[in-house]
Amino acid sequence: MSPTSLNEASLELQIMSDLTGVPVADIRGAGSGVREFPVPYDAGWIIGSAEDYDRSLGLDVVQLVEFLQKTQPKVVEGLRFDQDGPSRDQFLQRLSNAIMQQGVIKVLRKGVQHQQFHVDLYYPTPTPGNTTAETNFRANRFIVTRQLRYSTEETQRALDLAVFINGLPVFTFELKNTITSQTVSDAMQQYRASRPPSERLFRFGTCIAHFAVDDQAVHFTTKLAGKSTWFLPFNKGDNDGSGNPPNPDGIKTDYLWKQVFTRESLANILESFVQQVEERDEETGKKRKKIVFPRYHQIDVVRRLLADAASRGAGQRYLIQHSAGSGKSNSIAWLAQQLVELQHDQRATFDSVIVVTDRRILDTQINNTIKAMSASTWMIGHADRSGDLRKLITEGKRIIITTVQKFPFIVNDIGDTHRDRTFAVIIDEAHSSQGGRASSQMNAALGAAEIDEHDESTDEDQINALIENRKMLENASYFAFTATPKQRTLELFGEKRPDGQFAPFHTYSMKQAIDEGFILDVLKNYTPISSYYRLVKTIDDDPEFDVRKAGKELRTYVESDPTTIERKAKIIVDHFAGQTGKIDGQARAMVATQSIRRAIDYWQAINRELATRGNPWKTIVAFTGEHDIDGIGAGQTEYTLNGFPSADIPKKMKESPYRMLIVADKFLTGYDEPLLQTMYVDKTLSGVKAVQALSRLNRSHPGKKETFILDFANDPEQIVHSFQPYYKTTMLAAKTDPNKLHDMKARLDDADVYQDRLVVDFVDQYLAEAPRPELDAMLDICVTGYKALDEDEQISFKGTAKAFVRTYNFLSQILPWGNADWERLSIFLTFLTPRLPAPKGDESSISEDILAAIDLDSYRAEQKKTLDLILQDDDAQLENPDPTGIGGKPEPEYDRLSSILQTFNEIFADANFTDHDRVARQMSGPVMDALVSDVQLRQIAGTTDEQNQRIAFADALDRMVNANWQDNYEVLLRLGDDPNFRDAFGTWMFRIWQNRIATSR
C-alpha cells in the first residue's frame, strides 16, 4: 500500500474527481475521445482531453461538435461540419473570430450567425415547468481538462486545468500546494511571468477569468497583462479577516469547485453576474473593455438574500454590512436584476425594485452599473424629478433608481393604490438614506391609497392613516447596504438574535477587505501635527470672560488667522511635493477643513504657496452656495473660483494639472477616487464621520501601495475609537425602549410651553389645510411661553423636543402599534422647534469683545512621529443612546483675560518659540498689508517688468521697516549685520507681495 500523495498533481486530480464524480484512479488512466456524462453524475462535469483542444482556434473542437450534434442536428447537417472539410473549417474559424472580437461571454449568451443559420452555443437555466428548456440546459457540456497544452510556439507548456462550456474556453487554473512550499502567490507569479497575453487562450475576452489556487486561498484575474496583472481575492474570509476557515470535511478551498463551480452555480454566474462592459476614459476619450466577475462575498450575499426572499416573500428587512470599497454598486446591481425575476408561491416576489442612494456622485454609477448588467434595459427607469416615480411604476418599470435627495419631491405625486403591489427597496448607505422623515415618506408613498375627496373621514382617521403610513410596509422588503451601521440602522434592519442583540444579515468587514489587499489601511502612516500658539493681551484692562466660551473662541481665532493657515499651507505643499511620484506620478490629495470659509482660505493660501514656488499644480475647492470673499468679491461659487461647473469636479480631479481637492463637508462621503493617496485634515472628526472621511483614501489602484494622513485637528486615540466599531461585525446590544417617548412627552408637557388642547387644535387645522395665519398664531403663543423659561429650561425643552421628533420618526416605523398623541405631538413639534429662538445664554457671543483685546504673537506647527494606528480584533457592540438625557447649560466659570490667556498658552505652546516667529508674522502681516495697499507700488506692478518691480519694492520695504523701527528692531539689526539674510528676506517679502497683488486684482 502506497502512502497518500500530497503533491500538486494530487490537488489537480482531486478537483477533477469532485467535479466529475469519477474516482481519482480512473481519471489517471483516462485517454482521449468524447466522454459521456459519468455514471455517478454528482456535479455533472465531463472529463476533457488535452488532445481535443485546437490551439490555433482556442476551442475544444471534439466537445463542441458533440454538443451541436445532440442539440442542433439540422444546423450540423446544413453546414456539414460534422465531417472534416472546408465547410467545417469555415464555421470553426467564424466562431473563433467571433470570440476574439466579441468575447466569449457574449458568444455563449447570444450564439453566432453563420451563413443562413443561427447557432446556439449555450442553453440558459430553465424557468420552472419548462421541460423543453430543462432538456436543453442539461445538454450543455461542462468540461474540465487537465494539463492542457495551449501554446502554438512553446508546445510543451501546459496549464494545470482548463474549463470549457460546450467546447468554448471560460476559465483557466494554476494550482499550487502549500505542503510542498508553493502557494497561491507562486501561481499568480506564474500567470504574470509564464502565461503571455499574446497566446490565443490568454487574450482578453477569450476566457472569462484565470484562477490561482492552492489548498488555502483563491485569487483570480479577468485580464492577463504580464507583470502588471492584478489579481483579486476570491476567499470566504476567516474570523472576519482574509483567507478561508478550516474545513472539517476537506480542503479549505474546495468550496470553489464543490459550491461555486457546480453546473447550476456556474450557469447562474454566467447568466446573472459576469459581464463584459465598455468604459470610456473621460480624459483621453478612449474606450476600453473590461470583464466584471463577482468576488466570493458578492455571490454569497446576493444568493443568500435571494434564497431568503424567495422562501419568506415580501415584508422582510435585511442589513448588509459591506466595507467601503468592497464593490457595493455591483452587488446592488446584481441583486436588483435578480430580484426582478424572483418567484414566491408561483408568482413574482416583487412587482418593482427601487434603488435609493444617498450619494449623488454614485447615483449615476449605480444607474450605469445596473444597465450594464441587465439584458433588459427597458425594465429600468430613473426617477429624477417630481412625478417620475409614479409614472415609472404605472408604466411597469421593474427597476427604478433614485436618490434620497430627490425622493421627498417624487413621493408627493404618487397617488395610485399600491397596497396590492410588492416592492423591494434597496438602500445604499442606509444610515443616511433611511433616516426619519425620508424613510416615513418612502413608506407612505409605496403604501399610499387614493383618498376619496368626498370621504367624510374624521381627524382621528387621518391621524391613524398617518401612523400606519409611517410603518415599515408588509408589502415591501428592505435591503439596506452600509459600511458603518449606526444604532438605529441596526435596530431598523438588523436580525434580532435570541439574546436580544441586532446583527447584520451578511458581513464583509473592513478587516477582511484590508487583509485581502482589496482596500488600503488608512490608519497606517497617520501623522499628527501639533500646533503651538502664543497669544498676547493688547489692552490695558483685564476684563472677565466665561472660561469655557473664551477657550473655544480663542482656538477658533488662532486656527482662522491668516498666519496659521499660511503655515499649514506650506506644510501641506512641502509634504505633498514628496508624494506626487506615488501611483506612477498620479497621486492626488484632499484637504479637509472645518468650514466653507476655512476651505476657501486654504484654497487661496495653497494657491499662493504654489505660485511662490512656480509649481504648475492646480487645486479645486468644493462647497455649496454663494459666499462673499475678501479680495475677490461677493456671491462667489465653486464655478467662479474653479472656472468650471460643480458637476465636473470628479472628472477634473483625474486630469492634470489638478492635484488637490479642498473641502469642508462636500466629497467627504460618496466620493470614490482611487488616485486619492494623501489627506490633510484640519477638521474635527469623530464616529461615523471620521470613518467615512478618512476612508476616501482606501480605494485600491495599481501602483498604490500606501496612504498618508497628516492631521492638524484630531487626537489619534479618538480616531482609533471612531474606527473600532466598524472594523469587524457591528452589533446592537438592545432595542430602543418606546417608554422613553412617554418620559420625553411628560417632560415637554411639564414645561408649560403648550397645552394639550392647543396641540390637538393645531394638528386638526393643519390636516384640514387651514390658512397659515391661524397656524402661525398658535405657534407664536407657544414661542412666548418658551421665552418665559429660564436658560436651563429652554435648553432642556428645545433639546427634548428635537429628540422626541427624531426618536418617534424612528420608532413609528417598527412598533407594531401606534399612539395618536405621539403622532400629533410629533407633527406639532416639527413646526414649533424651528420657531424657537436659541436659549438665552447662546444669544450673546463674547467673540467681538475678546477678539478686540488679543493678538496672535507666535504660531508654530510641529510634525510628530508617523504612527500605525492599530484596531482591536473584536466584534463591536453598540449601545442605544438614551434620548431623554438632555443636559442643561454648564455653569459658567469666569476669569480674568490675562489668566485665560496664560492657561491657553500653557496648553497650546511650548518653550521653543523665538522672536523670529513674532517677527515673521509682523512682516507678513501689518507691514505687508501696507505694502500691498501702496498705490504707487500697485501702479508699478501693473506697468513694469519684474526687475523694476523688485527695485521699487526694495525701496518701499526699507522705508516701511525704518518708519516702524520700534516694532521691527530685530529685523533692522539683522538687515544691517547679515547680507545673506538681507537678500533672502527681500526675496521672500517680494514673492509674498507679488502673490497678494495678483490675488487682489
VEXDO-284273 format. One line per field, with one value per residue (C-alpha): y, z, x. Coordinates in steps of 0.1 Angstrom, whole numbers, plus 2048, in hexadecimal, padded with zeros to 3 digits. Last residue first. Layout:
Y <- (Y,...)
Z <- (Z,...)
X <- (X,...)
// end
This chain:
Y <- (B99,B8E,B6C,B7A,B96,B7D,B65,B80,B8D,B6A,B66,B87,B7F,B5F,B6F,B8C,B75,B5E,B7B,B8C,B6B,B65,B89,B83,BA0,BBC,BA8,B93,BB2,BC2,BA1,BA0,BC4,BBF,BCD,BEA,BEF,BF7,C11,BFE,BDE,BF0,C05,BE6,BD3,BF0,BF1,BCB,BCC,BE5,BD1,BB0,BBF,BCC,BA8,B99,BAE,BCE,BDA,BC7,BC2,BE6,BF2,BDC,BEA,C0E,C06,BF5,BDE,BBE,BCF,BD8,BB5,BA7,BBC,BB3,B8D,B7C,B91,B8F,B6A,B64,B7A,B67,B45,B52,B5E,B3A,B1F,AFE,AFF,AF0,AFD,AF0,AE6,B00,B1B,B14,B15,B36,B44,B3C,B4B,B6C,B6D,B6A,B4D,B43,B1F,B1B,AFE,AE5,AE9,ACD,AA9,A96,A71,A67,A59,A3F,A32,A0E,9FB,9EF,9CD,9C9,9A8,9A6,9A6,9C7,9E3,9F0,A13,A12,A32,A4D,A60,A84,AA1,AC2,AE1,B03,B23,B43,B64,B5E,B7D,B83,B9D,BA2,B7C,B7C,B95,B8B,B66,B66,B5B,B63,B4E,B2E,B36,B3D,B1C,B1F,B2B,B12,B14,AF6,AE1,AEA,ADB,AB8,ABC,ABC,A9E,A8A,A93,A87,A66,A61,A67,A4F,A32,A15,9F0,9D7,9EE,9EF,A0E,A23,A1C,A31,A4F,A4E,A4F,A6D,A80,A7A,A82,AA4,AAC,AA0,AB8,AD5,ACF,AC8,AE6,AFD,AF0,AF6,B1A,B24,B1F,B3D,B3B,B18,B26,B41,B27,B13,B30,B36,B13,B17,B38,B29,B0D,B26,B3C,B1E,B19,AF7,AD8,AC1,AAD,ACC,AD7,AB5,AB6,AD8,AD1,AB1,AC3,AE0,AC8,AB8,AD9,AE8,AF7,AEA,AD8,ABB,AAF,AAE,A99,A82,A7E,A74,A59,A4B,A4B,A38,A1E,A13,A02,A01,9DE,9CC,9C7,9D1,9BE,9C8,9AC,9B5,9D6,9EB,9F1,9F8,A14,A30,A25,A23,A47,A52,A42,A54,A76,A8D,AAF,AB3,A90,A85,A65,A50,A32,A13,9FB,A0C,9FF,9F0,A00,9F8,A0E,A17,A3C,A48,A32,A4F,A61,A44,A37,A59,A61,A3F,A49,A67,A83,AA6,AB6,AC0,A9F,A9B,A7C,A69,A4D,A57,A46,A2C,A47,A3D,A5A,A4F,A61,A7B,A8A,AA8,AAE,AC9,AC2,AC9,AB1,AB0,AA4,AB4,AB7,A9E,A8D,A74,A91,AA1,A84,A85,AAB,AAC,AAD,ACD,AE0,AEE,B0C,B01,B21,B2D,B0A,B00,B1F,B44,B5B,B78,B81,B75,B89,B7E,B62,B64,B41,B30,B0D,AEB,AE2,AD3,AE3,AD7,ADA,ADD,AD1,AE5,AED,B0F,B0D,B2D,B23,B02,B15,B2E,B12,B01,B21,B28,B05,B04,B24,B15,AF6,B0B,B1E,AFD,AEF,AD9,ACE,AAE,AB0,A94,A88,A78,A5F,A5B,A59,A34,A2F,A43,A5D,A78,A6E,A83,AA3,A9A,AA0,AC2,ACD,AC3,AD2,AF3,AF3,AEE,B0C,B21,B16,B1F,B41,B48,B43,B2B,B11,B2B,B3B,B1A,B0F,B31,B2F,B0C,B15,B34,B21,B09,B24,B3C,B5E,B78,B99,BA1,BC5,BD1,BC3,BAE,B8D,B74,B51,B37,B18,AF5,ADD,AB8,AA5,A81,A69,A4A,A33,A16,A1E,A20,9FA,9F5,9E3,9C2,9B8,998,9A3,9C5,9B8,99E,9B7,9CF,9B3,9A1,99A,98B,98C,9A7,9A3,9AE,9A2,994,974,960,975,991,995,9B8,9D0,9EA,9E1,9E0,A00,A11,A08,A14,9FC,A06,9F4,9F6,9E3,9E1,9C8,9D1,9BA,9CA,9BE,9BD,9E1,9F0,A07,A2C,A27,A17,A34,A4C,A38,A38,A5D,A61,A4A,A5E,A7E,A6E,A60,A6C,A5F,A77,A7D,A57,A51,A3B,A21,A26,A08,A11,A36,A33,A1C,A34,A52,A40,A38,A5C,A6A,A54,A48,A2D,A3E,A46,A26,A12,A19,A0C,A01,9E6,9E7,9C8,9CF,9BC,9C8,9C5,9E1,9F8,A0C,A28,A4B,A50,A75,A7E,A60,A70,A90,A7C,A63,A7C,A7E,A59,A52,A3F,A1E,A0B,9E6,9D5,9F0,9E8,A09,A11,A0C,A22,A3E,A3D,A3F,A5B,A73,A8A,A87,A70,A4E,A37,A19,9F6,9DB,9E6,9DD,9B8,9A8,9B7,9BA,9DA,9EA,9E2,9F0,A0F,A17,A0F,A26,A42,A42,A3D,A63,A6A,A53,A4D,A31,A21,A03,9FA,9D7,9D4,9B8,9A2,97D,976,959,933,936,94C,952,969,978,99C,993,987,9A9,9BB,9A3,9A5,9CB,9CE,9B7,9CB,9EB,9DC,9D2,9CF,9F2,9FB,9DC,9C8,9C7,9B9,9BF,9AD,9B4,99E,9A7,994,96E,956,93B,94F,96C,955,945,966,975,957,957,97C,97B,95C,968,989,979,962,97D,984,986,9A6,9A3,9C2,9D4,9F5,A14,A32,A55,A5E,A6F,A60,A3D,A2B,A09,9EA,9CD,9A7,999,97D,97D,970,958,94C,94D,93A,920,91C,915,8FC,8E9,8E8,8FF,916,8FA,8DB,8EB,90B,8FF,8E7,903,8F8,8D3,8B9,8B3,8C7,8E5,8FE,922,933,950,974,981,981,962,951,95E,94C,952,95E,978,98F,98C,9A9,9A0,9BB,9A2,993,9A2,985,992,983,97C,963,95A,93B,931,915,8F5,908,91B,936,93A,949,95A,95D,94E,95B,97E,98A,973,956,939,947,94E,973,977,965,94A,945,964,972,951,940,95D,958,933,93A,951,935,922,90B,8FB,8D6,8D5,8F7,8E7,8FB,8FB,911,911,91D,927,92C,91A,910,8EB,8E9,8FB,8F7,8F7,8F5,8E5,8E3,8F6,8E9,8F4,8D9,8EA,90A,919,90F,910,901,8DF,8D7,8C4,8BC,8C1,8CA,8CA,8D7,8CA,8DA,8C0,8C4,8E7,8DB,8C1,8DB,8F4,8DA,8D1,8F5,8EF,906,91E,90E,917,923,90E,914,915,91C,91E,935,928,938,93E,93D,951,94C,944,960,955,940,958,976,967,959,97C,990,992,974,95E,967,95F,93C,936,941,92C,90E,914,918,8F8,8E4,8EF,8EB,8C6,8AE,8A0,8AA,8CD,8C7,8EA,8DD,8BC,8CC,8E7,8CB,8B8,8D4,8C7,8A5,8AC,8CF,8C2,8A7,8C0,8D7,8BA,8AE,8D2,8DC,900,91A,91A,918,901,8E8,8D5,8B0,8A3,8B3,89C,8A7,895,89E,8B0,8A7,8AF,88E,87B,859,849,862,878,86D,870,87A,86D,86C,856,854,840,859,863,83F,83F,860,853,863,87A,894,8B3,8A2,88B,8A7,8BB,89D,897,8BA,8B9,898,8A7,8C3,8A9,899,875,85C,841,822,800)
Z <- (7A9,7CD,7C4,7AF,7C8,7E5,7D0,7C6,7EA,7F7,7DD,7E6,80B,805,7ED,805,822,80F,803,825,837,820,827,84D,865,858,84E,86E,884,871,874,89A,89D,889,8A1,8AC,889,879,860,85B,851,83A,829,823,815,7FD,7F0,7EB,7DA,7C0,7B7,7B6,79F,788,785,782,764,766,762,779,796,793,798,7B7,7C5,7C1,7D2,7F1,7FE,7F8,80A,828,82B,829,847,85A,854,842,855,877,872,86B,888,8A0,896,895,8B9,8C3,8CD,8DA,8FD,8F4,8EB,8E8,90B,91E,905,90C,932,930,918,930,94D,93A,930,954,95E,95D,960,950,95E,942,92E,933,928,913,91D,911,8F0,903,8EB,8DE,8E5,8C9,8CB,8B6,8AB,8B6,8A6,8B6,89E,89B,890,87D,888,877,892,897,87F,891,88A,897,89F,8B0,8BD,8B3,8C0,8DC,8E8,8C9,8C7,8EA,8E5,8C3,8C9,8EB,8DB,8E6,8DC,8EA,90E,906,8F5,8CF,8C2,8BE,89C,88E,8AA,8A6,883,88A,8AE,8A2,88B,8A6,8C0,8AA,8A2,8C7,8D2,8B7,8C3,8AB,8AF,89E,8A5,889,874,890,8A4,88D,887,8AC,8B6,8A0,8A9,8CE,8CD,8BC,8D7,8F3,8E7,8E4,907,919,90B,912,935,93B,92E,942,933,929,905,902,90B,8F1,8D7,8E0,8D9,8B8,8AD,8B1,89D,882,87C,878,862,84B,840,84A,835,849,854,861,873,884,88D,89D,8AF,8BE,8C9,8D7,8EC,8FB,907,8FC,90C,92E,933,943,921,913,930,92E,908,90E,927,911,8F4,909,90E,8EB,8F8,8DB,8D3,8E3,8DF,8BB,8A5,88E,87D,879,876,879,89F,8A1,888,89E,8BD,8A7,89B,8BF,8C9,8AD,8BA,8A0,890,87C,86D,852,842,82A,815,809,7EC,7CF,7B0,7A1,7B4,7D5,7E5,809,807,809,828,83D,839,83D,85C,86C,864,874,895,898,884,88C,86C,861,850,834,81F,809,7EF,7DA,7B9,7C1,7C0,7D1,7DE,7F1,811,818,7F6,804,829,82A,80A,7F8,7DB,7D2,7B3,794,778,76B,76A,782,799,77B,777,79B,79A,77A,78A,79D,77C,770,779,79B,7AE,79A,796,7BA,7C3,7CC,7D3,7DE,7D4,7D0,7E9,806,7FD,7FF,7FC,7E6,7EC,7EF,7F2,7E0,7D9,7BD,7BC,7A0,79D,788,7A5,7A1,7C5,7CE,7B8,7CC,7ED,7E0,7D4,7F5,807,7F1,7F3,818,81D,807,81C,83C,831,827,84A,85E,842,830,817,7FD,7EA,7C8,7BD,797,796,791,7AF,7C4,7B5,7C2,7E6,7EF,7E2,7F6,816,80D,7FF,81F,836,822,824,84A,84E,838,84B,86C,85F,851,873,872,888,8A1,8A3,8A5,8C2,8D4,8D0,8DE,8FC,902,902,91D,932,932,930,949,93E,943,937,926,904,8EB,8FF,8EF,8E0,8DB,8C7,8C1,8A8,8A9,888,88B,871,867,851,856,861,83C,839,813,802,7EF,800,80E,831,82B,81D,838,854,845,847,82D,842,83B,84E,865,88B,8A5,8C8,8DD,8E7,8CF,8B2,8A1,87D,874,85F,877,896,884,871,892,8A2,885,86A,85A,839,82E,819,822,810,819,811,808,80B,831,831,84B,85E,857,842,85F,876,85B,855,87A,87B,85D,86D,88E,87A,86D,84A,837,816,7FA,7EF,7ED,7F7,7E1,7F5,7FE,806,7F1,7F8,81D,821,80D,821,841,835,82C,84D,864,854,83A,822,83B,84F,830,81B,7FB,801,7EC,7EF,7E2,7DC,7DB,7CC,7DA,7F3,7D7,7D0,7B9,7C6,7C4,7BD,7DF,7DE,7C4,7D7,7F7,7E1,7D0,7EC,7F3,7D0,7B5,7A1,796,78C,780,76A,766,757,776,78C,775,775,79B,79F,785,792,7A3,795,78D,790,779,769,761,752,72E,737,734,732,753,760,74D,756,77B,77A,768,782,79E,790,789,7AD,7B9,7B9,7C9,7E6,7FA,7E3,7DF,7C8,7C3,7B7,7AA,7A9,7C2,7CA,7A7,7A9,7AF,7D5,7D4,7B4,7AE,78B,796,7B5,79D,78C,7AD,7BF,7A3,7A2,7C8,7C9,7AC,7BF,7DF,7D1,7F1,7F1,812,826,823,83F,82F,843,838,83F,835,829,807,804,81E,809,7EA,800,814,7F5,7E3,800,804,7DF,7DE,7FD,7F2,7CF,7DB,7F8,7DF,7C6,7A8,784,771,750,742,720,71A,708,702,708,718,738,73B,735,726,735,722,734,734,74F,769,781,775,758,75C,782,781,769,780,79E,78B,77C,79D,79D,7BB,7D3,7D0,7B9,7CB,7ED,7EC,7F8,81B,811,822,838,857,842,855,84C,82D,827,831,850,85F,873,853,831,815,7FC,7D8,7DA,7BD,7A6,792,775,772,76D,74E,746,74C,74F,763,781,79D,7C1,7D6,7F8,80F,7FA,7DD,7C0,7A6,790,76D,763,746,72B,708,715,718,708,71D,708,6E7,6F6,6F5,719,723,73E,74C,761,76D,76D,77F,798,7A1,7A6,7BC,7D1,7D4,7E7,7E1,7FF,7F6,811,804,7E3,7C3,7A7,788,77B,75A,755,739,71A,700,6FA,706,726,72C,74B,74A,765,76D,74E,736,724,70E,6ED,6F3,6D2,6CD,6F3,705,712,72A,748,755,743,753,73E,744,727,724,71C,73E,735,715,728,742,727,717,739,743,764,778,762,751,757,736,717,709,6E7,6D2,6AC,696,673,650,64E,672,68D,6AF,6D2,6E8,70B,704,6EA,701,71D,705,6FA,6DD,6C6,6D0,6D8,6B6,6A5,6B4,6A9,686,685,691,677,65A,665,666,643,635,640,65D,666,67E,66F,653,657,651,663,681,681,67E,69B,6B3,6D7,6D5,6B6,6C3,6E5,6D5,6BD,6D9,6EE,6D1,6C8,6EA,6DE,6DE,6B8,6B5,6D3,6C9,6E9,6E5,6EE,711,717,72B,749,749,766,774,799,7A8,788,796,773,762,746,725,71F,6FC,6F1,702,71E,743,758,773,773,77C,79A,7A6,7A6,78E,79D,783,798,7B7,7A3,78E,7AE,7BE,7A0,7A1,7C6,7C2,7A6,7BE,7D7,7F4,7E9,802,80C,7F6,800)
X <- (7BB,7C0,7CF,7EB,7F4,7F6,80A,824,826,82D,848,858,858,86B,884,88C,890,8A8,8BD,8BF,8C5,8E3,8EF,8EF,8F6,8E1,8C2,8C5,8C5,8A8,894,899,88D,86D,852,869,876,854,85F,87F,86C,854,86F,885,867,85E,882,883,860,86C,88B,877,85C,877,885,862,858,844,81F,808,820,82C,809,804,825,819,7F7,807,7EC,800,81E,808,7F9,81C,827,808,80B,828,841,82F,82A,84F,859,843,851,874,870,876,85E,86C,85D,83B,819,7F5,7ED,803,7F8,7D4,7D9,7EC,7D2,7B6,7CA,7D0,7AB,7A0,78A,766,757,735,71F,71A,6FA,6E2,6E4,6CB,6CE,6AB,6B8,6CD,6E7,6E3,703,719,72B,74A,75A,77E,7A1,7AB,7B5,7D9,7E3,804,815,82A,83E,832,832,835,821,82B,819,823,815,7F0,7DE,7C5,7AB,795,792,784,769,75C,75D,74B,72B,708,6E9,6F7,6F0,6CB,6C5,6C3,6A2,685,675,688,67A,656,64F,65E,651,62D,630,643,629,60D,61E,627,603,5F6,60B,612,617,62F,64C,666,660,651,671,687,672,669,68E,696,676,67C,6A1,69A,680,697,6B3,69B,68C,6AD,6BF,6A2,69F,6C4,6C1,6A2,67F,66A,677,667,645,648,653,634,61C,62F,628,603,603,618,5FE,5E2,5F7,5FE,5DB,5CC,5D5,5BE,5DD,5ED,5CD,5CA,5EF,5ED,5CD,5DB,5FB,5E7,5D2,5F1,5FD,61F,63E,634,656,643,636,659,666,647,64C,671,668,64C,664,67D,663,66A,68B,6A3,6B0,6CE,6F3,6F7,710,72D,741,766,778,759,757,77D,77F,773,787,7A6,7A0,79B,7BC,7CE,7C2,7B4,7BA,7DA,7D9,7F1,7E4,7F8,7EE,801,807,7F6,807,7E8,7CB,7B9,79F,7A8,7AD,789,789,796,774,75D,76F,771,74C,742,750,766,776,782,78F,7B1,7B9,7D2,7CB,7E2,7DD,7BE,7C4,7A9,78E,76E,75A,73B,744,75E,756,744,74B,766,77A,79B,7A3,7C8,7DA,7CB,7E6,7DD,7BB,7AB,7A0,790,777,76C,769,755,732,73D,740,762,777,782,779,75B,74E,751,73E,746,728,73D,760,784,799,784,76D,747,737,71E,711,722,747,764,785,79C,7C1,7DA,7FE,816,82E,840,84A,838,81B,817,817,7FD,7E7,7EA,7E0,7C2,7B4,7BB,7A6,78B,78A,789,76B,75A,761,778,78F,797,7B4,7B4,7D2,7D8,7F4,7F9,81F,820,809,822,839,822,829,849,83A,81B,82F,83C,81A,808,822,821,7FB,7FE,814,7FD,7DE,7EE,7FA,7D7,7C7,7AA,7BA,7C4,7A2,790,7A6,7A1,77B,779,78F,77A,75A,767,778,75A,76A,779,789,7AE,7B2,7D2,7C9,7DD,7DF,7F7,7F2,80C,804,811,801,808,806,7FB,809,7F6,80C,7F4,7D1,7C6,7C9,7C6,7A9,7A9,7C9,7B9,7C1,7B2,791,790,794,77B,762,74D,72F,70D,6EB,6F9,6F4,6DB,6DF,6C2,6D3,6BE,6CB,6B8,6C4,6CD,6B7,6A8,6BC,6DD,6D6,6CB,6ED,702,70E,72F,736,712,6F9,6D4,6BD,69A,67D,65B,637,638,642,659,642,63E,61E,60C,612,607,5E7,5E0,5E3,5CC,5B2,5B5,5AE,58E,589,56B,576,56D,591,597,5BB,5D0,5E3,607,61D,63B,638,633,650,666,65A,661,684,68C,67D,692,6B3,6B3,6CB,6E6,6EC,6E1,700,6EF,6CB,6BB,695,684,65F,63E,61E,5FB,600,60C,5ED,5F7,5FD,623,629,637,64F,666,66E,678,68B,6A3,6BC,6B8,6C4,6B1,6B3,694,697,677,669,644,639,625,644,657,63D,639,65F,663,649,662,684,6A1,692,6A6,696,6A1,68B,695,6B9,6B1,6D4,6DD,700,709,6E8,6ED,711,706,6EC,703,71E,705,6F9,71D,724,702,709,6EA,6E0,6BD,6B8,693,68A,667,64D,65F,65C,650,637,639,638,657,66B,689,68D,68F,6A3,6BE,6C3,6C3,6DC,6F5,6F3,6F6,714,724,71F,72A,74C,760,76E,75D,757,737,71E,6FE,6DF,6BF,69B,67D,65A,65B,65E,66C,67C,685,691,6A8,6B6,6BB,6CD,6E4,6EB,6F4,709,71D,724,731,745,756,761,74C,75A,759,76B,77B,77B,78C,780,796,78A,7AB,79F,77C,789,76B,761,756,746,74B,734,734,717,6F5,6FA,71E,71C,6FB,709,727,710,6FA,717,72B,748,740,737,74E,767,76E,761,77F,796,79B,7A0,78B,76C,775,77F,793,789,795,7AD,7AA,798,776,780,789,77F,76D,788,789,7A4,7AC,7CA,7D9,7F0,80B,827,817,7F4,7DC,7B8,79B,7B0,7AB,7B6,7B0,7BE,7C9,7CC,7DA,7C9,7D1,7B3,7B0,790,776,78C,790,786,7AA,7C3,7CF,7C2,7D1,7F3,7FD,7F2,811,80D,830,839,818,805,821,823,7FF,805,823,80E,7F4,80E,82C,83D,836,81B,80F,804,7FF,7E5,7E3,7C0,7B0,78C,772,77E,764,75F,73B,746,76B,781,7A7,7BD,7E3,7EC,807,826,834,82B,83E,832,80E,808,7EB,7F5,7DA,7E6,7C4,7A3,781,762,73F,72A,707,6ED,6DE,6D4,6C3,6AE,6A4,69B,684,675,66B,65B,672,686,6A3,6C8,6D7,6E1,703,713,6F4,6FC,6E6,6E7,6E6,70C,719,708,717,70A,6FB,704,723,72F,72A,73E,759,763,757,774,789,76B,75C,77D,77D,759,760,77F,76C,750,768,77B,75B,751,774,777,777,755,73A,73E,725,715,6F2,6F8,707,6EB,6D1,6E1,6DF,6E0,6F2,707,710,71C,731,740,74B,759,76F,77A,786,78C,7A8,7A9,7CF,7D3,7B8,7B0,7A5,7C7,7C4,7A7,789,779,754,742,720,727,71D,718,723,720,736,727,735,75A,765,787,7A9,7B5,7AC,7C4,7CB,7A6,79C,7B3,7A5,782,76A,74F,757,75D,76A,780,790,796,7A6,7BC,7CA,7D0,7E3,7F7,803,811,800,802,7F3,80B,80E,800)
// end
